[in-house]
């Protein structure tokens, strides 16, 4: 084992001991979850950090007797527990854009550090362990509450031969569609228009897909967001709104949750103008390009996590460009037509 590898292994060992100290200082809460049919254990030391990170994942609560966990994520708040992380085995000038660490795109141990929210994420794929620590829960921005642990779950999903998609998903237990695209392309508005129309909720802006014998899509987060102007046009969503004063409005659609479903189609939305929406078949190569662009946004420098899954997905599931009209009821009807046809 090379010197850098030994240093990184020692760092992970030190992180484990640091979390044990944090747990002794402020006893960690323990959640047992199931993500994409795999058991996951989440431990959080620090009451406010737990209140921030756990609610978006609690709908995935599984059988606590299931063991061992495929992944154990140990989180702590350094201010609340009084426990700092160990000194990192890299110099300060090794920090790169996107939280990556120069020289630490490691095959087994993956690391990111977000200097803005002062969040360190470390994933050991062989041990099935991840460590997440923040200086204080107050530094964590609100969007993390809706979608915690994205980088860790992206790496882990790739090791399950799955892909964590920057995409929304809606449908019913017998079939669903994934709505994938760049930020501000209309993913959330499309998904929430479908929810208001009575279609089940799987995920907003994030989901996990697997392409085995039959493609499947799985829920990850139980929170959704919607720009205030779109929310005003979908009054049926008032019953699931958590905070109508926020911008974007935060929603809890878990009362309409579909935890998993066969994946019937991939929709690539774009803002087109006009009143009515239109569907156009897309070649697998073009669909793959759009899906890969989203996955690279999520993988935290992991080198394209889940790209093989995305290639198979584009090749095996019908893909369409969804030109979004201004009539949100027609948007929902257009998506429903895909589900009914499938």
C-alpha positions in Angstrom: 0.0 0.0 0.0 1.4 3.4 -1.0 2.0 6.2 1.5 -1.0 8.3 0.3 -3.3 5.2 0.6 -2.0 4.5 4.1 -2.6 8.2 5.1 -6.2 8.0 3.8 -6.9 4.8 5.6 -5.6 6.3 8.8 -7.8 9.3 8.2 -10.9 7.2 7.9 -10.0 5.3 11.1 -9.6 8.7 12.9 -13.0 9.8 11.6 -14.6 6.6 13.1 -13.0 7.4 16.4 -14.1 11.1 16.2 -17.7 10.0 15.6 -17.5 7.7 18.6 -16.4 10.6 20.7 -19.2 12.8 19.3 -21.7 10.0 20.1 -20.4 9.8 23.7 -20.8 13.6 24.0 -24.2 13.9 22.5 -25.8 10.4 22.0 -26.6 10.0 18.3 -30.1 9.3 17.1 -30.3 6.1 14.9 -32.6 5.6 11.9 -32.9 2.3 9.9 -33.9 3.0 6.4 -34.4 1.1 3.1 -33.2 2.8 -0.1 -33.6 1.0 -3.4 -34.4 -2.2 -1.3 -31.1 -2.0 0.5 -30.8 -1.4 4.3 -29.2 1.8 5.3 -28.3 3.0 8.8 -28.2 6.7 9.6 -26.7 8.0 12.8 -26.6 11.7 13.7 -25.0 13.3 16.8 -26.3 16.8 17.3 -30.0 17.5 17.8 -30.3 20.4 15.4 -28.4 18.5 12.7 -30.8 15.6 13.1 -33.8 17.9 12.8 -32.3 19.3 9.6 -31.2 16.1 7.8 -33.6 13.3 8.9 -37.1 14.4 7.9 -36.6 14.1 4.2 -35.5 10.5 4.7 -37.9 9.3 7.4 -40.5 8.0 4.8 -37.9 5.3 4.0 -38.0 3.8 7.5 -37.4 0.1 7.3 -37.2 -2.9 9.6 -34.7 -2.2 12.4 -34.0 -5.9 12.7 -32.5 -6.1 9.2 -28.7 -6.4 9.5 -26.1 -5.7 8.5 -26.7 -2.4 6.8 -25.4 -2.0 3.2 -24.3 1.5 4.2 -23.9 3.2 7.6 -23.7 7.0 7.5 -22.4 8.6 10.7 -22.9 12.4 11.0 -22.0 14.9 13.6 -22.2 18.6 14.4 -18.8 19.7 15.6 -20.1 22.7 17.6 -22.9 20.7 19.3 -20.6 17.8 20.2 -17.4 19.6 20.8 -15.6 17.1 18.6 -13.5 18.3 15.6 -12.6 16.1 12.7 -9.1 14.7 12.5 -6.5 16.7 10.5 -6.9 15.8 6.8 -4.0 14.2 4.9 -4.0 16.9 2.2 -2.8 20.6 2.1 -5.2 23.5 2.0 -4.4 24.3 -1.6 -5.6 20.8 -2.6 -9.3 22.0 -2.4 -10.9 22.2 -5.9 -14.2 23.5 -7.3 -17.2 21.4 -6.5 -15.7 20.2 -3.2 -13.2 17.8 -4.8 -9.8 17.2 -3.3 -6.7 17.2 -5.6 -5.2 13.7 -5.7 -8.1 12.1 -3.8 -10.3 10.8 -6.7 -9.8 7.5 -5.0 -11.2 4.2 -6.2 -12.1 2.9 -2.7 -12.3 6.0 -0.5 -14.0 9.1 -1.8 -13.9 12.6 -0.3 -15.5 16.0 -0.8 -15.3 19.1 1.3 -17.7 22.0 0.9 -15.9 25.1 2.2 -19.0 27.2 2.1 -21.1 25.0 4.4 -18.0 23.5 6.0 -19.2 20.0 5.4 -16.8 17.1 5.0 -18.1 13.8 3.3 -16.0 10.6 3.3 -17.2 7.3 1.8 -15.4 4.0 2.2 -16.9 1.7 -0.3 -15.3 -1.6 1.0 -16.3 -1.0 4.6 -19.8 0.3 3.7 -19.2 3.3 5.9 -19.6 7.1 5.3 -18.8 10.0 7.6 -20.4 13.5 7.3 -19.4 16.3 9.6 -20.3 20.0 9.7 -18.9 22.8 11.8 -22.4 23.8 12.8 -26.0 22.9 11.7 -26.5 26.7 11.3 -24.1 26.7 8.3 -26.2 24.1 6.4 -28.2 25.8 3.7 -32.0 25.1 3.4 -31.7 23.1 0.2 -29.8 20.4 2.1 -32.8 19.8 4.3 -34.8 18.7 1.2 -32.0 16.5 -0.2 -29.4 15.5 2.5 -26.4 13.3 1.8 -26.6 13.6 -2.0 -22.9 12.9 -2.6 -22.7 9.9 -0.4 -25.9 8.4 -1.8 -24.6 9.0 -5.3 -21.4 7.1 -4.7 -23.2 4.3 -2.9 -25.9 3.9 -5.6 -23.1 3.5 -8.2 -21.6 0.7 -6.2 -25.1 -1.0 -6.2 -25.0 -0.9 -10.0 -27.6 1.8 -9.9 -27.6 5.5 -10.6 -28.6 8.5 -8.4 -30.4 10.8 -10.9 -30.8 14.5 -10.9 -34.4 13.9 -11.9 -38.0 13.9 -10.7 -40.2 10.9 -10.9 -44.0 10.3 -10.8 -46.3 7.5 -11.5 -48.2 4.6 -9.9 -47.1 1.2 -8.6 -47.5 -0.4 -12.0 -45.4 2.2 -13.9 -43.6 5.5 -13.6 -41.7 8.1 -15.6 -38.5 9.9 -14.8 -38.3 13.6 -15.7 -34.7 14.5 -16.2 -32.9 17.6 -17.3 -30.8 20.6 -16.4 -31.7 22.9 -13.5 -34.6 25.3 -14.4 -35.7 23.0 -17.3 -39.1 22.4 -15.6 -38.6 19.1 -13.8 -40.2 20.1 -10.5 -43.0 22.1 -12.1 -43.9 19.0 -14.3 -43.7 16.6 -11.4 -45.9 18.9 -9.1 -48.4 19.5 -11.9 -48.7 15.7 -12.1 -49.1 15.4 -8.3 -51.9 18.0 -8.4 -53.6 16.0 -11.1 -53.6 12.8 -8.9 -50.4 11.1 -10.1 -48.3 9.5 -7.3 -45.1 11.0 -6.1 -41.7 9.2 -6.2 -39.2 12.1 -6.1 -38.5 15.7 -6.9 -35.2 16.5 -8.4 -33.7 13.2 -7.2 -34.3 9.5 -7.5 -32.4 6.2 -7.9 -32.8 4.0 -10.9 -31.7 0.4 -11.5 -31.7 -1.4 -14.9 -31.6 -5.1 -14.1 -34.1 -7.5 -15.6 -36.6 -4.7 -15.6 -35.8 -1.0 -15.1 -37.0 0.4 -11.7 -37.1 3.8 -10.1 -37.0 4.3 -6.3 -37.9 7.2 -4.0 -35.1 8.8 -2.1 -36.4 12.1 -0.6 -39.8 12.9 0.8 -39.6 16.6 0.2 -40.3 18.7 -2.9 -39.9 22.3 -4.0 -41.9 24.6 -6.3 -41.3 28.2 -7.4 -43.9 30.5 -5.9 -45.5 31.5 -9.2 -46.0 27.8 -10.2 -47.3 27.0 -6.7 -49.9 29.8 -7.1 -51.1 28.1 -10.3 -51.5 24.7 -8.6 -53.9 25.4 -5.6 -54.5 21.7 -5.1 -51.0 21.5 -3.6 -51.9 23.8 -0.6 -52.6 20.7 1.5 -49.1 19.4 1.2 -47.2 22.7 1.6 -44.9 22.9 4.6 -44.0 26.6 4.2 -45.9 28.7 1.7 -43.8 31.8 2.6 -40.6 30.2 1.5 -39.2 30.7 -2.0 -39.2 28.1 -3.3 -42.2 26.7 -1.5 -41.4 23.5 0.4 -43.8 20.6 0.1 -44.3 17.2 1.8 -46.0 14.9 -0.8 -45.3 11.7 1.2 -49.1 11.2 1.6 -49.1 10.4 -2.1 -45.8 8.5 -2.1 -45.1 5.6 -4.4 -41.8 4.1 -3.0 -40.8 2.3 -6.2 -42.2 1.4 -9.6 -41.3 -0.1 -12.9 -39.8 2.6 -15.1 -41.8 3.0 -18.3 -40.2 6.2 -19.9 -37.7 9.0 -19.6 -39.0 12.5 -20.3 -36.6 15.4 -21.0 -38.5 18.6 -20.4 -37.8 22.0 -22.0 -39.6 25.3 -21.9 -41.2 25.7 -25.4 -43.8 28.4 -25.1 -47.4 28.0 -26.4 -50.2 26.6 -24.4 -50.1 22.9 -25.0 -47.3 20.4 -24.4 -45.8 18.1 -27.0 -43.9 14.8 -26.9 -41.1 13.9 -29.4 -39.2 10.6 -29.4 -35.5 11.0 -28.6 -32.6 8.8 -29.8 -30.9 6.8 -27.0 -27.6 8.6 -27.6 -29.3 12.0 -27.1 -31.1 10.8 -24.0 -27.9 9.4 -22.6 -26.1 12.7 -23.1 -28.8 14.5 -21.1 -28.8 11.9 -18.3 -25.0 11.9 -18.0 -25.0 15.7 -17.8 -27.2 15.5 -14.7 -25.3 12.6 -13.1 -22.0 14.6 -13.4 -23.7 17.4 -11.5 -24.4 14.9 -8.7 -21.3 12.7 -8.5 -19.1 15.0 -6.4 -16.1 14.3 -8.5 -16.6 10.5 -8.5 -15.7 10.3 -12.1 -19.1 9.8 -13.5 -20.8 7.5 -11.0 -23.5 5.2 -12.5 -22.6 6.0 -16.2 -23.0 2.3 -17.2 -26.5 2.3 -15.7 -27.4 5.5 -17.5 -26.2 4.0 -20.8 -28.4 0.9 -20.3 -31.3 3.1 -19.2 -31.3 5.2 -22.3 -31.0 2.1 -24.5 -33.8 0.1 -22.8 -36.4 2.7 -21.9 -38.4 4.9 -24.3 -37.2 8.5 -24.1 -39.0 11.6 -25.2 -38.5 15.3 -25.3 -41.3 17.0 -23.5 -41.9 20.5 -24.8 -43.7 22.2 -21.9 -46.7 24.4 -22.6 -48.0 27.0 -20.3 -51.2 25.1 -19.4 -50.2 23.0 -16.4 -53.2 20.8 -16.6 -52.2 19.9 -20.1 -48.6 19.2 -18.9 -50.1 16.6 -16.4 -52.3 15.2 -19.1 -49.4 14.8 -21.5 -47.4 12.9 -18.9 -50.4 10.8 -18.0 -50.8 9.8 -21.7 -47.3 8.3 -21.6 -48.1 6.3 -18.5 -51.4 5.1 -19.9 -49.7 4.1 -23.2 -47.0 2.2 -21.4 
